[in-house]
Amino acid sequence: MRELCVVYYKPVEKFIQQYKSRCDRHGLNESSDLTQMFFAKLLEANSIDNANRDHGHFRTYLLGAVKHFLWDERARANAIKRGGGLSPTSLNAGARESSTKDSESTYEIPDPNGFPPDAYFDKQWALSIVELAMKQLEEDARSQNDWDRFSVLQRWLATPNAEASASRDASSIGMTESTFRVAVHRLRKQFRRIITEHIATTVEGPERVAEELHYLIRALST
């Protein structure tokens, strides 16, 4: 549960920030409070128990839940302005509906123009997982007193630009070019393994993990 909250906190916060900037520029500072409120309600109501990994991807479930939460908050705020007593609907209701749909579908809500595109949330999710994986690699390098070597190797996790030189970078950390390329290959495998492990906590089965990994790559490219 803690890991899920860590992975998804920033994507949810970014999504809420984008939403607030669209519908209420004066309310942008509320984003942090709303994010904390969302996760508090999600945990208090045990809503995450409804996110069966067999029925879809957790990111899809959470996106439906946060949209429903924001709609409830907007309805509540409007009711207060009008002096009425409109009661918000259950957070579980929207989230449960979203979790039973196909992995790329979303929970339909009123006023769709008030929300950022779903692809925006997915890209924030992908960036969050990559960031967590990088932090884990950095922590491992520091704990092994291998920071100098890692700081050079990490530049090669993605495809290096045309000006990059394996020979020059290898020489800078006292390695031959061949051993340098082997070290880069191993670091990339470790990076992919960490990302895969994060994804595996949110879906069920190797096939779903592979699909979600491919989707993460597509989300990063949008």
N, C-alpha and C positions, 0 to 999 in steps of 0.2 A: 504493500500500500504506500509506504514512504517513497519507494522508487518511482511508482507511477505518478505520485504528486510532484516529485522533483522533475521528472521528464516533461510533464504536461503543464506545469505552472506557468512557465514563460509563454508557450503558445497561447494559452487561455488569456493571459494578461495582455499580450499583443493584440489578440482578436478583440478583446473588450476595448482596448485603447483606440483601435481603428473604428470600432462601432461608435464610441463616444465622440470621436472627432467628426463623424459623419452626421450624427443626429443631434449632438449638443456640444458644441465647441467649448462652452463654458464648463462642461462637466467632465472634461478630460482628466482632471486631477482625481476624479472619483475612481479611476480604473483600478488602482491598487486595492482600494477598499472593496470594490465589487468583486475582484478576483478572490480575495480572502473570504468574502462572504459566500461566494459560489462554492469553493472547496469545503468550507465549514458546513454548508447545508448538504452538500453531497455526502460528506462523511457522517453527519448527524443522522441523516435519514437512511443511511446504509444503502444509498442509491446505487453505489458501485456494485453491490451484490447482484443487481439486475443485468450487469454487463457480461453476459455469457459469451466466452470467447469462441464458442462453437457457432454463434449466430452472427458474427461480424467482427470488424476491427474495433479496438477500444477507442481509437481516435475518432471514428465515426459516431460511436455512442456518445463520447464526450462533447463533440461538436453539437450534436442535437440537444444535449443537456444544457450547454452554455447558451445556446440560442433561446431555449425555453426559459431559462433563468432571466435572461435579459428582457425578454418579452414580459415576463411577470413583473420585473422591476419597473419597466416603463408603464405598464398598466397600473401598478400600485401608485407610482408618482403622479400619473394623470388623475387617478381617483382622489388623491389627496388634494390636488389643485382644484378639483371640482367640488370637494367637500363630501364626496361619496364614500361608500364602503365597499368598493369592488374587491373581492377576495381573489388572491392569486391562485392559479391552479397548481397541482402537484408537480414538483420537479421530476418525480418518478415517471409520470405519465408520458411526457415528451421523450425522456431519455429511453424509456422502455420501448417505445414505438420505433425510435431510431435504431436501437440495437438489433432489431429483428429484420432490418432491411439489408439489401446488398451492400457490400463494403464501400462502394463509391456513391451510394445514395445518401440523401440527407433528410432530416425531419423538416417538413414544410411548415412554415409559420407565417402569420400575417405580416404585412409590411416588409417584404423581402428586400426592398430597396434600402432599408435601414441597416443592413448587415453587409460586411465585407464578403467577397466571394469565398466559397469554401476552399478554393485553391490557396488563398492567403493563409488560412489556418494550417493547412497541410504543409505549406512551406515552412512556417514557423515551427511546426512539429519536427520536420526533418532537420532544420537548423539546430534545434534544441538537442536532438539525439547526437548529431555530429559534435556539437560543443561538449556534451558530456563525455563522449568517447575521447575527445582530445584532452580533456582534463584528466581522465584516467591514465592516458598515456604519459602525460606530463608528470603526474604523481608517481607513476612507476619509475620514470627516468630519474626523478629527484631522489627517490628512495634507494635507487641503485647507484647513485653518484655518477650517473651517465648523462647529465644534462647537456654537456658540450656536444657530445655525439648526436644526441637526440635533436638538439636545436637545428642541426644541419640536415639530418635525415627527414625531419618532418616536412621540410620544404618539398619533398618528393612524394608525399602521400597522394597528392593530385598530380595530374600530368604536368610536368614542369614546362616553363615557357621556352621559347627558342634560344634564349640567351643562357639558359642553365647549362652547366657543364658538370657531368658526373666526375670527370677526372679531376677538375679543380676542387670540387666539394670533397671528394675522397681525400685528396692531398691535404686539405685544410684540417682534417681530423686524423691524419696518419694512417689512412687505409688505402689499399690498392683499389683501382676502379672496379675490378671483379668482386672483391669482398664488399665493397660499398653497395653494389647493385644487389647482392644477396641480402645485405642488411636492410635495404629499402624494401625488398620483396617481403621479408619477414615482418617488418613494421606494418606494411599494408595489410598483411594477413591478420596481424594482431588487431589493427584498427577495425577491420571488417568483422572480426570475431566479437569485439566489444559491442559494436552496433547491432549485430545479430542477436546477441544475448539480451540487449535492451528490448528489441522488437519481440523476442520470444515471450516476454512477460505479458504481452498484450494480445496475442493471437494463439490459436491452438493448432499444433501440428507443423511439421517441417514444410509442407506445401504452402500453408498460409504464411509462414515466416519468409519463405522465398518470394512470394507475391508482394508482401509488405516491403521487403528490402528493395525490390525493383521499383515499387511505387515511391519509396523514399528518394531513389535516384532521380526519378522523373520529377518529383516535387522540387528538388533542388535546382533543376534545370529550367523551371518556369520563371 
